Every structure is written in structure tokens, then in C-alpha cells.
Amino acid sequence: MKLIDRDKQAGTKPYVYDLSLEEWQEWIKLNGEPGFRAGQIFDWLYVKRISSFEEMSNLPKTLRDKLSQHFDFVTMTEVAKYASKDGTVKFLFELSDKNAIETVIMKHSYGNSVCVTTQVGCRIGCTFCASTLTGLKRNLTPGEIIAQVVKSQQLLDATGERVSSIVIMGIGEPFENYDAMMTFLKVMIHPKGLNIGQRHITVSTSGIVPNIYRFADEQTQVNLAISIHAPNDTLRSKLMPVNRRFPFAQLIEACQYYVAKTGRRITFEYALMGGVNDQPEHAEELAQVLKSFPMAHVNLIPVNFVTERDYVRTPRDDIFTFQRILERNKVNATIRREQGSDIAAACGQLRAKHMESGAR
């Protein structure tokens, strides 16, 4: 069984959220229980959102005891919670091994979006990002990723709201924790799980080329975003060391395969850094690269100030100039609305501050 072979990195037992419904069905069968029990367990976890096996009142005590012997609930201790004036809520959670991760709830006119983390730290090394300052500690299990959304939904339950969309854009590179991410997605989109529409979920990658091909072949309706941040190989390698592993041309080729295979558009994320990648010539070059993607969308992101980094924000007028150049070249571009700037809501900033105190 896949679960038995899974490398459990935190705690001594798998987490109760680590399993997809299909894996629960397999586990129930292996343990001699009626098949319908898997659906009941899923209902308790994701519809009723209970936090102990004893609350699963329609399961026989023998099965509840067996579940308790084999599984744990994810331990996520709330270390800090910050609420922004724009409605953004950011959590710093401590896991069972004392590592810390971040989760963000963002309020939009169309609903509530949750930004989840997939790794403790990051090894990608983007020179403008706080997430990568201390390197990669470990991957999260599927259950640790899922628990972030469950915790967020439990908070929203108090006001009768629900999680309506998910962005996999928190700390870490999702495509370097690919299998766990895919289990997470299966639970999120399942009608018996949290039942989030696939087109309301976006996964962002820095450009792990082999897994872009793999993701294309999954044939999901989940949105794909590529952190591009430069219009050419030389500049991108300076900003994103991952470009040395998977050069720009390979990344563009993989993106073209994705579009041809899925018929879906890609969002290209472009963080604007003053005097680095935000000049008119950069916009013109980027437009030429993306002309081969008729449905491409560029999300322009004013770079977040990170104390340990030297980058400064592009002036407002220059941001609009960059956008106009792209649109003049028939490349759709929008400017990301800033949220949570008063609570350090950008990836890794809160965790970085926490680690300064000697925490993990």
C-alpha cells in the first residue's frame, strides 16, 4: 500500500489527513471493515471537521480504537496570528517537530482564498524571497498541507463562511514535493472532501521542468502559474538559481507542452524589482517570449521588501508603463493587488522573524 511506503517525516504514525479517499478505501479493506466506512471517515474529517477519533460516533469503538492506534491528527500549534486591516489573516503554526510554517487567509470580493505552504523552508534560492533564507528543512506530508486548509475552514465556520479558493504559493516549491501536493489536490477537489472546484485552485512553480510535463499529463483543471521574473536566461539565472538546473528555453518549451496538452492558459508571475528587471526593454523582451502563448496572462507583482535582500520596489508609474508595453504587444497583464503588507504576509517573512528568536 502506498501509505505504508510513504516516508513519514514528522511523528511516529501517519496523519489521518495523509490519505486520499481511495487510500482510505484500501486501508478499510485491508483491515476487514465494510467499504462504506471510508466515506464515513472522510465525512467526519472534511464535512464535520472533527478533531478526535472519539467524535466519530457512527463508527464502532473497535474501529475508532484501531484508527487511534494507526493514525495521528496533525499537530499545528498556533504560534502567532495577525489580522490585516484589509481582512488578510496570517498564521504561524508550529508542527510536531517544532518546525514552523505559514498559512494565509485572504479576503476577496469573490470569497476567501487560502495560501498554503508545502515545505519547511525552500532550497530554490530565489534572491528576492524570504522563504529560502535558511534553506530547505523538509517536505510537508499531504496531511500537513491539508491541515492548513482544514484549520482555515474551521476559523471561517464561526462566521458561516467557507474556503472558496486555494493558492499553493506559500513557503517552498510545490513541484519538489509533487506526490504530497497531488494527494492534497485529490482531497481538496473530491465531492466528499472539501469540494473546492479545480479551477479555483492555483499551483505555482519556479520552473521544475520535469514536473511541468508530469502535471500536464495529469489532465487536471487546476490552474498553473510559473514564476518567471525575467525575460531571458542570463537575468533569470541571477535572480533564480533554479534556472541553472532548468534553463529558460527548457522552461518555455515545457510551458508550450502544457498549453498544447491541456488547452489551458498559464499565468506567468513577474516580480518587479527596481532597476533590475523592470525597464521598458525587459517588458519588450518578455512580450516577444510570451507571444507564442496566445492565452498567456502576466501577473505583475511589486516586489516585497525583505530586510535581508537589497531589492527595492519599482515606482508606480514604471509598473504601469511595463503593463502598457505588454498589452500593446497583445500580452494580457494585470497588477497584483497587495494584501497583508502591514502584517508581513509575503511568503517566509513571518517565519524568518520567528527564526531570529532561535526557533526552527
C-alpha positions as CSV (number, residue, x, y, z in Angstrom):
1,M,0.0,0.0,0.0
2,K,1.3,3.4,-0.9
3,L,0.7,4.7,2.6
4,I,3.0,2.1,4.2
5,D,5.9,3.0,1.9
6,R,5.4,6.8,2.4
7,D,8.3,8.4,4.2
8,K,6.8,9.8,7.4
9,Q,9.0,12.7,8.4
10,A,7.1,14.0,11.5
11,G,5.9,11.8,14.3
12,T,5.7,8.1,14.5
13,K,2.4,7.5,12.8
14,P,0.9,8.7,9.5
15,Y,-1.5,11.6,9.8
16,V,-5.2,11.0,9.4
17,Y,-5.3,13.6,6.6
18,D,-2.4,11.9,4.8
19,L,-4.8,9.6,2.9
20,S,-7.0,10.2,-0.2
21,L,-10.4,8.6,-0.2
22,E,-9.1,5.8,-2.4
23,E,-6.3,5.1,0.1
24,W,-8.9,5.1,2.9
25,Q,-10.9,2.6,0.9
26,E,-7.8,0.4,0.6
27,W,-7.0,0.7,4.3
28,I,-10.5,-0.2,5.3
29,K,-10.5,-3.2,3.1
30,L,-7.1,-4.4,4.4
31,N,-8.5,-4.1,7.9
32,G,-11.6,-6.2,7.2
33,E,-14.1,-3.3,7.6
34,P,-17.1,-2.6,5.4
35,G,-16.3,-0.4,2.4
36,F,-18.7,2.4,3.4
37,R,-16.6,3.2,6.5
38,A,-14.1,5.0,4.3
39,G,-16.8,7.5,3.2
40,Q,-17.9,7.9,6.8
41,I,-14.3,8.7,7.9
42,F,-13.9,11.2,5.1
43,D,-17.2,12.9,6.1
44,W,-16.0,13.2,9.7
45,L,-12.7,14.7,8.6
46,Y,-13.8,17.2,5.9
47,V,-17.5,17.9,6.3
48,K,-17.9,17.8,10.1
49,R,-14.3,18.7,10.6
50,I,-13.8,16.9,13.9
51,S,-10.5,16.8,15.8
52,S,-10.6,13.4,17.5
53,F,-11.5,9.8,16.7
54,E,-13.9,9.7,19.7
55,E,-16.1,12.2,17.9
56,M,-16.7,9.7,15.0
57,S,-19.9,8.5,16.7
58,N,-21.2,6.3,13.9
59,L,-18.1,4.2,13.8
60,P,-17.9,1.2,16.1
61,K,-15.5,1.6,19.1
62,T,-13.3,-1.1,17.8
63,L,-12.7,0.8,14.6
64,R,-12.1,4.1,16.4
65,D,-9.6,2.4,18.6
66,K,-7.9,0.9,15.5
67,L,-7.7,4.3,13.9
68,S,-6.2,5.8,17.0
69,Q,-3.5,3.1,17.1
70,H,-2.6,3.7,13.5
71,F,-3.0,7.4,12.9
72,D,-2.5,10.8,14.5
73,F,-4.2,14.1,13.9
74,V,-1.9,16.8,12.6
75,T,-0.4,18.9,15.4
76,M,-0.5,22.5,14.4
77,T,0.0,24.8,17.4
78,E,-0.8,28.5,16.7
79,V,2.3,30.4,17.5
80,A,1.1,33.7,16.0
81,K,-1.9,35.1,14.3
82,Y,-2.0,38.5,12.6
83,A,-5.0,40.2,11.1
84,S,-4.5,43.0,8.5
85,K,-6.8,46.0,8.1
86,D,-7.7,44.6,4.6
87,G,-9.0,41.3,6.1
88,T,-6.0,39.2,5.5
89,V,-5.2,36.8,8.3
90,K,-1.7,35.2,8.6
91,F,-0.9,32.2,10.9
92,L,2.4,30.9,12.0
93,F,1.9,27.3,13.0
94,E,4.4,25.0,14.9
95,L,4.4,21.4,13.8
96,S,5.0,18.4,16.0
97,D,8.8,18.5,15.3
98,K,8.9,22.2,16.3
99,N,9.3,23.5,12.7
100,A,7.2,26.5,11.8
101,I,5.1,27.1,8.7
102,E,2.9,29.9,7.5
103,T,-0.7,29.9,6.2
104,V,-2.6,32.9,4.9
105,I,-6.4,33.6,4.5
106,M,-7.1,36.3,2.0
107,K,-10.4,38.1,1.7
108,H,-11.7,38.9,-1.8
109,S,-14.9,40.2,-3.2
110,Y,-15.5,36.7,-4.7
111,G,-14.7,34.8,-1.5
112,N,-12.0,33.5,0.8
113,S,-8.7,32.3,-0.5
114,V,-6.2,30.2,1.5
115,C,-2.4,30.3,0.6
116,V,-0.8,27.0,1.8
117,T,2.8,26.0,2.4
118,T,4.2,22.8,1.0
119,Q,7.7,22.7,2.6
120,V,9.5,23.8,5.7
121,G,11.9,26.3,4.1
122,C,12.9,26.2,0.5
123,R,16.1,25.3,-1.5
124,I,15.2,27.1,-4.7
125,G,17.3,30.1,-3.7
126,C,15.4,33.0,-5.4
127,T,17.4,36.1,-4.4
128,F,14.3,38.2,-3.6
129,C,12.4,35.8,-1.4
130,A,12.4,35.4,2.4
131,S,11.3,31.7,2.2
132,T,14.7,30.5,1.1
133,L,16.9,32.3,3.6
134,T,17.6,29.2,5.7
135,G,17.3,26.6,3.0
136,L,15.1,23.5,3.0
137,K,14.4,21.7,6.3
138,R,12.0,19.1,5.0
139,N,8.9,18.4,2.9
140,L,5.4,18.5,4.5
141,T,3.3,15.4,4.4
142,P,0.0,15.6,2.5
143,G,-1.8,15.8,5.8
144,E,0.3,18.8,7.0
145,I,-0.7,20.6,3.8
146,I,-4.4,19.6,4.1
147,A,-4.5,20.6,7.8
148,Q,-3.7,24.2,6.8
149,V,-7.0,24.4,4.8
150,V,-9.0,22.5,7.4
151,K,-7.7,24.9,10.1
152,S,-8.6,27.9,7.9
153,Q,-12.1,26.4,7.3
154,Q,-12.6,25.8,11.0
155,L,-11.9,29.5,11.6
156,L,-14.4,30.5,8.8
157,D,-17.0,28.1,10.2
158,A,-17.6,30.6,13.1
159,T,-18.9,33.2,10.7
160,G,-20.7,30.8,8.3
161,E,-18.1,31.4,5.5
162,R,-16.1,28.9,3.5
163,V,-12.8,28.5,1.7
164,S,-13.7,29.2,-1.9
165,S,-10.2,29.1,-3.5
166,I,-6.7,27.9,-2.8
167,V,-3.3,29.0,-3.9
168,I,-0.3,26.7,-3.4
169,M,2.1,29.6,-3.2
170,G,3.3,29.6,0.4
171,I,6.7,28.6,1.6
172,G,8.5,26.0,-0.6
173,E,8.4,24.7,-4.1
174,P,5.3,22.5,-4.6
175,F,6.7,20.7,-7.6
176,E,9.6,19.4,-5.4
177,N,7.0,17.8,-3.1
178,Y,4.9,16.6,-6.0
179,D,3.3,13.4,-4.7
180,A,2.2,15.1,-1.5
181,M,0.8,18.0,-3.5
182,M,-1.2,15.7,-5.7
183,T,-2.7,13.9,-2.7
184,F,-3.6,17.3,-1.3
185,L,-5.3,18.2,-4.5
186,K,-7.3,15.0,-4.6
187,V,-8.7,15.7,-1.2
188,M,-9.4,19.3,-1.9
189,I,-11.4,18.7,-5.1
190,H,-13.2,15.5,-4.0
191,P,-17.0,16.0,-3.5
192,K,-16.7,14.1,-0.3
193,G,-13.7,16.1,0.8
194,L,-13.6,19.9,0.9
195,N,-15.2,20.0,-2.6
196,I,-13.2,23.0,-3.9
197,G,-13.6,23.5,-7.7
198,Q,-10.5,22.6,-9.6
199,R,-10.5,25.9,-11.4
200,H,-10.5,27.7,-8.0
201,I,-7.1,26.2,-7.2
202,T,-3.8,27.5,-8.5
203,V,-0.4,25.9,-8.1
204,S,2.8,28.0,-8.6
205,T,6.2,26.6,-9.6
206,S,9.6,28.2,-10.0
207,G,10.1,26.0,-13.1
208,I,10.8,22.4,-12.2
209,V,10.6,21.3,-15.8
210,P,10.1,17.5,-15.5
211,N,7.2,18.0,-13.2
212,I,5.6,20.6,-15.5
213,Y,5.4,17.8,-18.1
214,R,4.1,15.4,-15.4
215,F,1.5,17.9,-14.3
216,A,0.3,18.5,-17.9
217,D,-0.2,14.8,-18.2
218,E,-2.4,14.7,-15.1
219,Q,-5.1,16.4,-17.2
220,T,-6.5,18.3,-14.2
221,Q,-8.4,21.6,-14.4
222,V,-6.1,23.1,-11.6
223,N,-4.5,26.4,-12.7
224,L,-0.8,26.6,-13.3
225,A,1.3,29.6,-12.5
226,I,5.0,29.9,-13.5
227,S,7.3,32.2,-11.5
228,I,9.3,33.6,-14.4
229,H,10.6,37.0,-13.1
230,A,12.9,37.7,-16.1
231,P,12.7,37.7,-19.9
232,N,15.9,35.9,-20.6
233,D,18.3,33.2,-19.4
234,T,21.1,35.4,-18.1
235,L,19.0,37.6,-15.9
236,R,16.8,34.8,-14.7
237,S,19.8,32.8,-13.6
238,K,20.9,35.8,-11.5
239,L,17.5,36.1,-9.8
240,M,16.6,32.4,-9.7
241,P,19.4,29.8,-9.4
242,V,16.8,27.1,-10.4
243,N,17.3,28.5,-13.9
244,R,20.8,26.9,-14.0
245,R,19.2,23.5,-13.5
246,F,16.4,24.1,-15.9
247,P,17.4,26.8,-18.4
248,F,14.9,29.4,-19.7
249,A,14.5,27.7,-23.1
250,Q,13.6,24.4,-21.5
251,L,11.1,26.1,-19.2
252,I,9.4,27.8,-22.2
253,E,9.3,24.5,-24.1
254,A,7.7,22.7,-21.1
255,C,5.1,25.5,-20.8
256,Q,4.3,25.1,-24.5
257,Y,3.8,21.4,-24.0
258,Y,1.5,22.1,-21.1
259,V,-0.7,24.5,-23.1
260,A,-0.8,22.1,-26.1
261,K,-1.7,19.1,-23.8
262,T,-4.3,20.8,-21.6
263,G,-5.7,23.7,-23.7
264,R,-5.4,25.9,-20.6
265,R,-3.6,29.2,-20.2
266,I,-0.6,29.7,-17.9
267,T,-0.2,32.7,-15.6
268,F,3.3,34.0,-15.6
269,E,4.3,35.7,-12.3
270,Y,6.7,38.5,-12.7
271,A,8.0,40.3,-9.6
272,L,9.1,43.8,-10.5
273,M,12.4,44.9,-8.9
274,G,13.5,48.5,-9.2
275,G,16.3,48.9,-11.7
276,V,16.8,45.1,-12.1
277,N,14.1,43.6,-14.3
278,D,11.5,46.4,-14.7
279,Q,12.8,48.5,-17.6
280,P,10.9,49.0,-20.9
281,E,13.4,46.8,-22.7
282,H,12.6,44.0,-20.3
283,A,8.9,44.4,-21.0
284,E,9.5,44.3,-24.7
285,E,11.7,41.2,-24.5
286,L,9.1,39.5,-22.2
287,A,6.3,40.3,-24.7
288,Q,8.3,38.6,-27.5
289,V,8.9,35.5,-25.4
290,L,5.2,35.2,-24.5
291,K,3.7,35.9,-27.9
292,S,3.9,32.1,-28.5
293,F,1.3,31.7,-25.8
294,P,-2.0,33.2,-27.1
295,M,-3.7,32.8,-23.8
296,A,-0.8,33.9,-21.6
297,H,-1.5,36.1,-18.6
298,V,1.2,38.0,-16.8
299,N,0.7,38.8,-13.1
300,L,2.9,41.8,-12.3
301,I,4.0,41.8,-8.6
302,P,5.6,44.8,-6.9
303,V,8.4,43.1,-5.0
304,N,8.0,42.8,-1.2
305,F,10.7,44.4,0.8
306,V,12.8,41.8,2.6
307,T,15.3,43.1,5.2
308,E,17.9,40.6,4.2
309,R,17.6,41.4,0.5
310,D,18.7,44.6,-1.4
311,Y,15.8,44.9,-3.9
312,V,13.6,48.0,-3.9
313,R,10.1,48.4,-5.4
314,T,9.6,49.6,-8.9
315,P,8.0,53.1,-8.9
316,R,4.2,53.1,-9.5
317,D,4.4,54.9,-12.9
318,D,7.0,52.4,-14.1
319,I,4.8,49.5,-13.2
320,F,2.0,50.9,-15.3
321,T,4.5,51.6,-18.2
322,F,5.6,47.9,-18.0
323,Q,2.0,46.8,-18.1
324,R,1.2,49.0,-21.1
325,I,4.1,47.7,-23.1
326,L,2.9,44.1,-22.6
327,E,-0.6,44.9,-23.5
328,R,0.5,46.9,-26.6
329,N,2.2,43.7,-27.7
330,K,-1.1,41.7,-27.2
331,V,0.0,40.1,-23.9
332,N,-2.6,40.3,-21.2
333,A,-1.2,41.7,-17.9
334,T,-2.6,42.7,-14.5
335,I,-1.0,44.2,-11.4
336,R,-1.5,42.1,-8.3
337,R,-3.5,43.8,-5.6
338,E,-1.3,44.0,-2.5
339,Q,-2.7,42.3,0.6
340,G,-1.5,42.0,4.2
341,S,1.6,44.3,3.8
342,D,1.0,45.5,7.4
343,I,1.4,42.0,8.8
344,A,4.4,40.7,6.7
345,A,2.0,38.5,4.7
346,A,4.6,37.7,2.0
347,C,6.0,34.2,1.9
348,G,8.5,33.5,4.6
349,Q,8.6,36.9,6.3
350,L,6.8,35.8,9.5
351,R,8.8,32.6,9.7
352,A,12.0,34.4,9.2
353,K,11.2,36.7,12.1
354,H,10.3,33.8,14.2
355,M,13.6,32.0,13.5
356,E,15.5,35.1,14.6
357,S,14.4,34.2,18.1
358,G,16.1,30.8,17.9
359,A,13.1,28.8,16.8
360,R,13.1,26.4,13.8
